[in-house]
């Protein structure tokens, strides 16, 4: 062994280099791995270096035993993952290649100045076994859960910094080895990689408990094993595409990232294969249970679909920190989910939970995140948002009268709220309440605060559900009037601090408003589809409906309107990505007005084309109209947004005039 002078990076994002160099370094790493796996074991006289065939089975057994010997608590996910791996061993478990066993970036030495690999370290786990185990182990960072710290204390995976996509790395690897890039059992190897790492970390923590660990952060690993095992379980159920997909450049103004393209393709497939076929069953469930005690429950098919979506990695797509998607990426995904009334919930992307999760992610304390954000992200609980009040004009939020008063180490909440969406959901466990706190500040926008109130707190009284054009909106947990009578919660439930309510609300409502608009584009597309289908089927006055000029014009005007609001939605999303929510205020307000208005017109035309059927339960149009019309009030009425747009436009024009002078 000789000394090698070079560079080692523990952070897989390889900080301090350009995107081009970062990309070249990853290509060099994957080519090195492919070359290693292409070596002829026999010609190297390494036939006895390892046992060989049956490597995967032996590894699952070995790491199961090591985990069980080191376990300090029962983690069902580890046991379930071990069982799944043993029952789903790859058919190719007889493959015999020289493998490294611990092939990761920090075991690579790069040339001091060039983007090439000059050495590979730590061969103590090398043996004869299945090569895809190395490839999956190297690829773990692509799937690392955002709620778990990176072991190397590095950054999470992100697009557009030069790191090739997983599909690109696999393509290079397979090309170098001369094998097909469609990798059977890829989910097994990725799930096994997480099982192995979880077992290793369990062992490190066990040694820490015994006083034998030299790692300074060993105590942190106790809380890492379970989420890694759960990630492995989810990956085991996922259907992977390991071949490169073609980039769609039809929307060149606002191009999605490669990951955004890939997720959109999978969402479209999931919608077509699983969600849309279940629409009739779900509608029938709510019709049959309209007057029963089960009317607020979810049909079992919803839970099945959610488990399938989670297993496919189509979960929490709205939150960039969890999904790795940009707002432009999510805009086109949300448009797709907007075509079906229950689709957003299947992907854990439903309001009001999305806004509440964003709020807690941005402004919650670590304790608040652990207690409420984590179960919301998992989908094990639901939430509601309590802002609007029946006794004041809540479009001017400074009118809010609900009080949040400090009393020792508690806050006491008193007031009436209504239009608290989601409160009827049996899973709803937490409410975020906006109220007025005593504050000496004269500033109107610093007199309100937000606080977390568990629904089962004494004094929280669910008064009644409110109908929307006669619809109770059971699927989404309804919209309720709630009274807070001397409700006492710990002072630690206050979010961010006293007087920060409007600051939080603006942060919450920015992305939340545009999410509604994204889905509204999909809603409008579905209405136009229904309009065209009906116009092509029905005959009136001896010709098809679409042959009547007025209907043809409705179809044309609807297509124009959809393209307009889609572009404005994408522009707002792009501005959020590049300027942040505050820099996109005007575009967000504009699309919040434009999208519901356009959707209402399109749905109204579709109803006219469908005639009496359009307002009946045989078509979803009446419900769609109720939703679209309500959006002209929700998150601020049109008139408030129009005033804001005018104010911002006048400021922009004034700046332009000053610049010319």
ABEGO torsion letter per residue (X at the ends): XBBBBBBBBABAAGBGBBAAAAAAAAAAAAAAAAAAAABBAAAAGAAAABAEBGAAAAAAAAAAAAAAAABABBBAAAAAAAAAAAAABBAAAABBBBBAGABBAAABBBBAABBBBABBBGAAABBBBBAAAAAAAAAAAAABBAABBBAAGBBBBBBGAGBBBAAAAAAAAAAAAGBBABBBGAAAAAAAAAAAAAAAAAAAAAAAAAGABABAAAAAAAAAAAAAAAAAAAAAABBBBABBBBBBAABAABBBBAAAAAAAAAAAAAAAAAAAAAAAAAAAAAAAAAABAAAABBBAAAAAAAAAAAAAGBBGAABAAAAGBBAAAAAAAAAAAAABAAAAAAAGABOAAAAAAAAAAAABBAAAAAAAAAAAAAGABBBBBBABBAABBAABAAABABBBBBBEABBBBBEBBBGBBGAABAABABBBBBBBBBBABABAAAABBBBBBBAABBGBBBABBBBBGGBAGAAAGEBBBBBBBGBBBBAAABBGEBGAAAAAAAAAAAAAAAAAAAAAAAAAAAAAAAAAAAAAABBBGGBBAAABAAAAAAAAAAAAAAAAAAAAAAAAAAAAAAAEAAAAAAAAAAAAAAAAAAAAAAAAAAAAAAEAAAABAABAAAAAAAAAAAAAABGEBAAAAAAAAAAAAAAAAAAAAAAAX
